[in-house]
Amino acid sequence: MSARRSAVSRRARLWKRLEDLGFFLAVLVLVSPAALVFLWMISLSLKTELDNTAYPPVFIPNPVTWDNFAAVFERNDFATFTMNSIITSFSATALALAVGVPAGYGIARARAHSAAVLILISRMTPGLSYLIPLFLLFQLIGLTGTLTPIVVTHLVITLPIVVWVMIGHFEGLPVDLEEAARIDGANRFQVFMKVSLPLALPGITVATILSFIFSWNNFIFAAVLAGRRTRTLPVAIYNVLTFEQISWGPLAAAALCVTAPVLILTLLAQKQIVAGLTQGGVKGG
């Protein structure tokens, strides 16, 4: 009897190891393309232009050079572009939270599923669909070339994200606490501010991070609506390209400068993102 139990235990351990191995291989297959591209971009930024165009390709920089990063900051006003990206992303995220969090609460409590689907459709619609009418509108009122149209157009990206995340999160909160507050004499606004909003902080954190990332990475709106001094960092990367040749080293260095803040933010907040999305997916009573 003990021999049978031992055999069953060995099979169970074997299956567990096979499952872990299969999971590891699946993650490796999914992650490796993006990881290899990112590592290749780092390699390009640390090599000379001669090594970047060599065949067969040189992957490990020898010697390591920082001239590509210096060239990016010498040829472009990256400090101004960085400040433009910070102002645009923070403003668009703050406005989206100010409008999207109450909107998500109202849609969730009113069970307005058609409005939720409309929000999802607006998020799935390509940004180019909004670009031409918005460009004509801002051109008519004389705002093209400033940061204002970029902030407003980024709301097309950030606001649906905030509303959609908050709908799921508010639907996962227990209604009993709100009903108890109403019985004690609180009005709807007080219930929202003092009961629902503190409980929804994980969802607000997720919505804030996702909105900031999408706004920071957006290219098309700033490329069309921004002026020479109001470009954002993704547009600055595009300006590194020249008609004569593609300088892969400075281009990769500029891309790393833009990617680094978002990558660091994602790595630092990955637990909050997972926890907030998971909590928002659990329905309350």
N, C-alpha and C positions, 0 to 999 in steps of 0.2 A: 504493500500500500504506500509506504514511504517512497519507494522507488518510482511509483507512478506519479506521486505528487512532485517529486524532484524533476521528473521529465517534463511535467506540465509547467513547472516554474521555469525551467530552462527554455522551453518553447516561448513562454511569455516574455522572458527577457530578450530572446532573439528577435521576436516580432517588434518589441519596443525599440531595439537598436536599429532594425530595418526601417521602422517608421521615422525615427530621428534622422537616419541617413537620407531617406527619401525627402524629408522636409528640408534638410540642409542642401541637397542637390537642387531642389526646386527653387529655393531662395537664391542659390548661387547662379542659376540660369537666368533668373529674373533681374538680379542686381548687377551681374557682371558687365553687361553692355554699357550701362550708364557709368559704372565705376571705371571701366577702361577708357571711356571717352573723357571723363574728368581727369584721370591720371595722364592721358595723352595731352590734354590741354595744359596741365602743369608742366609737363616735359617741354612743350613748345615754348612756354613762357620763360624757361630757364636755359634755353639753348641759343646759340648764335644762329643767324639767318642761314649760314652755310650748312650747319647741321640740320636745320629744319627742312631744307630742300634736298638733303642728301639721299641717295639710293644705293643700297638698301637703307631704310629709315634707321635713325639713331634714336633709341628710346631713352637711355640714361644720359643726362647732360654731362659732358666732360670737355672742358670745365664748365661749372655752373656760372652763369652770368645774370646780373640783375639789370643789365642795360635796357632790356625791353620794358621793364616797369618805369625806369627813368625816362625813357622815350615817350611813354604814354602821358606822363605828367608834364613833360616839357612841351609837347606838341598840342596838348589840349588843356583847357581850363577845367580840370577835373574837380577842383574844389567847388566851383560854381555849379557844375552839373550835379555833384553830390548833394549840395544844399537844395537844389531844385527837386531832386528825387525825394529827399527827406520831407520837404514842405508838402509836396504833392501827395506822397503816400500817407503821411500822418494826417493831413487835412481830409483826404478822401476817406480814410478809415474812421476818423472821428465823426464825420458827417454821416457815414453809413451806420455807425453804431447808434448815433442820436436818433435816427429815423427808423432803422431796421429792428432794433430791440423792441420798442413799443409795438411796431407793426407785427413782428413775429408773435408777440404776446396776444395781441388782438385777434390775429388769424387763428392761433391755437385755441383760444378760449371760445371764439365764435364758431369753431369747427368749419371755417370757410375753406374747404378743400379745393374749391375751384380757384380761389385766389392763390392758394399755395401752388397749384399747377401752373397758373399764369406766371408766378415768380420764377418757377423752374424753367419755363419756356423762355423767358427773358434772359435767363442766365445761359441757356444753351444756344441762343441766337448769336451768330458771329458779330463781333464788334464792328466790322465793316458795314453792317446793315445800318448802324446808327451814325457812322462817321460823316457821310455826305450831308444829310440834313443838319447835323450839329455844326459842321463846318460852315455851311451857308448861314446858319443862325448867328454864330459868333462873328462871322465876317460882316454881317449886316449891322450888328451892334458895336463893332469895332474892338473886339476883345482878342482877336487872333494875335499870336505872338506874346501873350501873357500867360501866367500860370493859372489864371482863373478857369479858362476852358478845359485845361488838362485835369484840374481837380474835379470839375463837374462831369467830364466824360468818364473819369475813373469811377464815379459813382455807378455808372452802368455796369461795372464789374463787381465792385465791392458790396453795393446794396443788396443785390439778390443773394449773395453768399451769406451775408449777415441774417437776412430774413429767413432763408431756408434752414440755416443751422439753428436759429432760435425757435423756429416753429417746432422742430423735433424735440428741442430741449424743454420748452415750456409744456409740451404735451406729455413729457415724461415726469413732470413734477406732480405731486399729489394735490388734488383739488381740495381735500379736507382742510388743509391749513388755511387756504384762502377763505373757505366758508366759515371757519371759526373766527377769522379776523372780521368778516362781514357781520357776524352775529354780535361781536364785541363793539360794533359801531363804526368800523373803518369803511370809508368809501372805496370805490374801485381804484382810484389813483393811489391812495394810501396802501391798499393791498398790494398793488404792483410794486411800489417803491420799497415797502418795508418787509414784504413777505416773499414775493416771487423773484424780485431782482437779486437779493442776496443769495437765494438758492440757485440762481441761474449763472453765477459767476464762472463756473467751468465752461459753460457754453459760450459765454461772452469772451472768455479767453481764447477759445478756439476760433470764434468768428473774427476776433481782432487779428490773430496771427495769420489766418488764411487771407483776410482782406489785405493786410499789409503786403504779404508776399505777392499776391496777384497784381496789386497796384504797382509795386516796385518793379516787377518784371515786364510790365506792359510797354510795348514799343509803338504800336501803330498810331495811337492817339497823339502822343507827343511828337512823333515824326511829322505829322500833318499840321497840327495846331500850334506847335511851339515855334518861337523865334530863335535867333542865333544865340541869345543869352538865356533863354528859358528852356533849353533842351534838358532832358533827363539822361541818366546814365546809359540806359539801353540805346538811346539815339547816339550818345557819344561813342559807343562801340562801333556803330555803323560809320561814324565819321572817321574812324581809324583806317577804313578801307580807302584805297586810292585807285585812280584810273590806270596808273603806270604798272603797279604790281600789288600783290597781296603780301603784306609783311606779317607773316604768321606769328612771329614772336610778340610784337606789340599788340596784335589782335588778341592773342591768347591771354596776355597780361591784362589787357583791358577787360576781357570777359571774366577773369578771375576777380578783379577788383569789384565788379558788379555782383558776381555770384557769392562772394565771401560773406557779406552781411546776412543775406537770406539763408545761406547754408548754416551759418553759426546759430542764427535764430531758430531754425528748424531743429538742429541737434539739441539745443538747450531746452526747447519747449516740446520735444517729442512726447514725453510722458503726459504733459497737460493736453496735448492734441488728442492722443489716444483715449485718455480718461474722459475728456469732454465729449468726444464723438460716441464713445461707448455708453456713457451715461445718458446722452441725448436719445439713444436708440431704445431705452427701456421705458415702456409706457407705465404711467402711474394710474392710480385709481380715480 
